[in-house]
Amino acid sequence: MSKKIKVKINPLLNKTIVRDTVSGIVFGTKDWVEIPSDTWERLKSNKYNQGGERIVVLIADTEEESSDESTEDDKDAVEEVVEDFFIAEEE
C-alpha cells in the first residue's frame, strides 16, 4: 500500500485553489489533502512565477517550510509554466 502525504497550497503563493491536471485533485490553502506519495514526488518540485520569485506551489505537513526554501529569485523573469497544475486566477 502506498504511503499517504498531507499536502496544501504554500501560504506564500497568492492563489487559493490549484488542481493537479493529471489526478484531478484540488488543493486549497486551509485544508490538508491526503495524496499518494508517488503523486507528491511528481508535484513537490513544481514552482510558480509570482512577482519575480519562483514559489513552490505545494507544501507537505511533514516539512518545515522556510521562505528561503519555498522561493527563489527569478532574475530572468519569464512566464512560468506549471504543467501539472491549473491555477485559478483570483477575482
FIGUFI-451969 format. One record per residue (C-alpha): x, y negated, z negated; residue number from 1. Coordinates in Angstrom, 2 decimals, decimal comma. Layout:
% FIGUFI-451969
<pt><px>X</px><py>Y</py><pz>Z</pz><resi>NUM</resi></pt>
...
END
This chain:
% FIGUFI-451969
<pt><px>0,00</px><py>0,00</py><pz>0,00</pz><resi>1</resi></pt>
<pt><px>1,28</px><py>-3,46</py><pz>0,94</pz><resi>2</resi></pt>
<pt><px>2,14</px><py>-5,91</py><pz>-1,81</pz><resi>3</resi></pt>
<pt><px>-0,11</px><py>-8,99</py><pz>-2,01</pz><resi>4</resi></pt>
<pt><px>1,21</px><py>-12,55</py><pz>-2,35</pz><resi>5</resi></pt>
<pt><px>-0,85</px><py>-15,52</py><pz>-3,55</pz><resi>6</resi></pt>
<pt><px>-0,44</px><py>-18,50</py><pz>-1,20</pz><resi>7</resi></pt>
<pt><px>-1,83</px><py>-22,01</py><pz>-0,76</pz><resi>8</resi></pt>
<pt><px>-1,02</px><py>-25,21</py><pz>1,15</pz><resi>9</resi></pt>
<pt><px>2,08</px><py>-27,05</py><pz>-0,02</pz><resi>10</resi></pt>
<pt><px>0,89</px><py>-30,05</py><pz>-2,09</pz><resi>11</resi></pt>
<pt><px>3,43</px><py>-32,24</py><pz>-0,27</pz><resi>12</resi></pt>
<pt><px>1,57</px><py>-31,66</py><pz>3,01</pz><resi>13</resi></pt>
<pt><px>-1,18</px><py>-34,21</py><pz>3,60</pz><resi>14</resi></pt>
<pt><px>-3,61</px><py>-31,65</py><pz>5,04</pz><resi>15</resi></pt>
<pt><px>-6,44</px><py>-29,95</py><pz>3,18</pz><resi>16</resi></pt>
<pt><px>-7,11</px><py>-26,90</py><pz>5,38</pz><resi>17</resi></pt>
<pt><px>-4,96</px><py>-24,75</py><pz>7,66</pz><resi>18</resi></pt>
<pt><px>-5,85</px><py>-21,50</py><pz>9,39</pz><resi>19</resi></pt>
<pt><px>-3,49</px><py>-18,73</py><pz>10,43</pz><resi>20</resi></pt>
<pt><px>-4,33</px><py>-18,21</py><pz>14,10</pz><resi>21</resi></pt>
<pt><px>-3,15</px><py>-14,59</py><pz>14,03</pz><resi>22</resi></pt>
<pt><px>-5,04</px><py>-13,25</py><pz>10,99</pz><resi>23</resi></pt>
<pt><px>-7,79</px><py>-15,90</py><pz>10,82</pz><resi>24</resi></pt>
<pt><px>-7,07</px><py>-16,52</py><pz>7,12</pz><resi>25</resi></pt>
<pt><px>-7,93</px><py>-20,04</py><pz>5,96</pz><resi>26</resi></pt>
<pt><px>-5,76</px><py>-21,74</py><pz>3,32</pz><resi>27</resi></pt>
<pt><px>-6,62</px><py>-24,74</py><pz>1,17</pz><resi>28</resi></pt>
<pt><px>-4,83</px><py>-26,96</py><pz>-1,32</pz><resi>29</resi></pt>
<pt><px>-6,62</px><py>-25,88</py><pz>-4,51</pz><resi>30</resi></pt>
<pt><px>-7,25</px><py>-22,13</py><pz>-4,46</pz><resi>31</resi></pt>
<pt><px>-4,65</px><py>-19,38</py><pz>-4,09</pz><resi>32</resi></pt>
<pt><px>-5,36</px><py>-16,89</py><pz>-1,29</pz><resi>33</resi></pt>
<pt><px>-4,03</px><py>-13,33</py><pz>-1,53</pz><resi>34</resi></pt>
<pt><px>-2,36</px><py>-12,15</py><pz>1,67</pz><resi>35</resi></pt>
<pt><px>-0,27</px><py>-9,08</py><pz>2,54</pz><resi>36</resi></pt>
<pt><px>3,48</px><py>-9,56</py><pz>2,06</pz><resi>37</resi></pt>
<pt><px>4,13</px><py>-8,92</py><pz>5,77</pz><resi>38</resi></pt>
<pt><px>1,81</px><py>-11,83</py><pz>6,65</pz><resi>39</resi></pt>
<pt><px>3,66</px><py>-14,01</py><pz>4,12</pz><resi>40</resi></pt>
<pt><px>7,01</px><py>-13,05</py><pz>5,70</pz><resi>41</resi></pt>
<pt><px>5,67</px><py>-14,27</py><pz>9,06</pz><resi>42</resi></pt>
<pt><px>4,23</px><py>-17,54</py><pz>7,72</pz><resi>43</resi></pt>
<pt><px>6,60</px><py>-18,69</py><pz>4,98</pz><resi>44</resi></pt>
<pt><px>9,15</px><py>-20,42</py><pz>7,20</pz><resi>45</resi></pt>
<pt><px>6,61</px><py>-22,47</py><pz>9,20</pz><resi>46</resi></pt>
<pt><px>7,06</px><py>-26,22</py><pz>8,86</pz><resi>47</resi></pt>
<pt><px>5,03</px><py>-29,23</py><pz>9,97</pz><resi>48</resi></pt>
<pt><px>6,43</px><py>-32,61</py><pz>11,04</pz><resi>49</resi></pt>
<pt><px>4,96</px><py>-35,27</py><pz>8,76</pz><resi>50</resi></pt>
<pt><px>6,30</px><py>-38,81</py><pz>8,72</pz><resi>51</resi></pt>
<pt><px>9,80</px><py>-37,89</py><pz>9,86</pz><resi>52</resi></pt>
<pt><px>10,13</px><py>-34,95</py><pz>7,47</pz><resi>53</resi></pt>
<pt><px>9,59</px><py>-31,27</py><pz>8,16</pz><resi>54</resi></pt>
<pt><px>7,45</px><py>-29,85</py><pz>5,37</pz><resi>55</resi></pt>
<pt><px>6,87</px><py>-26,18</py><pz>4,58</pz><resi>56</resi></pt>
<pt><px>3,17</px><py>-25,53</py><pz>5,26</pz><resi>57</resi></pt>
<pt><px>2,51</px><py>-22,85</py><pz>2,62</pz><resi>58</resi></pt>
<pt><px>3,87</px><py>-22,05</py><pz>-0,83</pz><resi>59</resi></pt>
<pt><px>3,60</px><py>-18,83</py><pz>-2,84</pz><resi>60</resi></pt>
<pt><px>2,80</px><py>-18,66</py><pz>-6,54</pz><resi>61</resi></pt>
<pt><px>5,98</px><py>-16,61</py><pz>-7,06</pz><resi>62</resi></pt>
<pt><px>8,19</px><py>-19,54</py><pz>-6,02</pz><resi>63</resi></pt>
<pt><px>9,08</px><py>-22,74</py><pz>-7,75</pz><resi>64</resi></pt>
<pt><px>8,85</px><py>-25,42</py><pz>-5,08</pz><resi>65</resi></pt>
<pt><px>11,04</px><py>-28,47</py><pz>-5,26</pz><resi>66</resi></pt>
<pt><px>10,83</px><py>-31,37</py><pz>-2,88</pz><resi>67</resi></pt>
<pt><px>14,35</px><py>-30,57</py><pz>-1,64</pz><resi>68</resi></pt>
<pt><px>13,37</px><py>-27,06</py><pz>-0,58</pz><resi>69</resi></pt>
<pt><px>9,98</px><py>-27,81</py><pz>0,93</pz><resi>70</resi></pt>
<pt><px>11,01</px><py>-30,79</py><pz>3,07</pz><resi>71</resi></pt>
<pt><px>13,90</px><py>-31,66</py><pz>5,29</pz><resi>72</resi></pt>
<pt><px>14,80</px><py>-34,84</py><pz>7,14</pz><resi>73</resi></pt>
<pt><px>13,96</px><py>-34,81</py><pz>10,81</pz><resi>74</resi></pt>
<pt><px>16,26</px><py>-37,44</py><pz>12,30</pz><resi>75</resi></pt>
<pt><px>15,36</px><py>-36,33</py><pz>15,83</pz><resi>76</resi></pt>
<pt><px>11,63</px><py>-36,89</py><pz>15,44</pz><resi>77</resi></pt>
<pt><px>9,79</px><py>-34,72</py><pz>17,92</pz><resi>78</resi></pt>
<pt><px>6,28</px><py>-33,33</py><pz>17,93</pz><resi>79</resi></pt>
<pt><px>6,39</px><py>-30,29</py><pz>15,66</pz><resi>80</resi></pt>
<pt><px>4,53</px><py>-27,27</py><pz>16,95</pz><resi>81</resi></pt>
<pt><px>3,48</px><py>-24,76</py><pz>14,33</pz><resi>82</resi></pt>
<pt><px>2,40</px><py>-21,85</py><pz>16,48</pz><resi>83</resi></pt>
<pt><px>0,83</px><py>-19,70</py><pz>13,76</pz><resi>84</resi></pt>
<pt><px>-1,43</px><py>-22,42</py><pz>12,38</pz><resi>85</resi></pt>
<pt><px>-4,37</px><py>-24,51</py><pz>13,36</pz><resi>86</resi></pt>
<pt><px>-4,09</px><py>-27,60</py><pz>11,17</pz><resi>87</resi></pt>
<pt><px>-7,31</px><py>-29,56</py><pz>10,78</pz><resi>88</resi></pt>
<pt><px>-6,94</px><py>-33,31</py><pz>11,17</pz><resi>89</resi></pt>
<pt><px>-8,07</px><py>-35,46</py><pz>8,27</pz><resi>90</resi></pt>
<pt><px>-11,13</px><py>-37,62</py><pz>8,88</pz><resi>91</resi></pt>
END
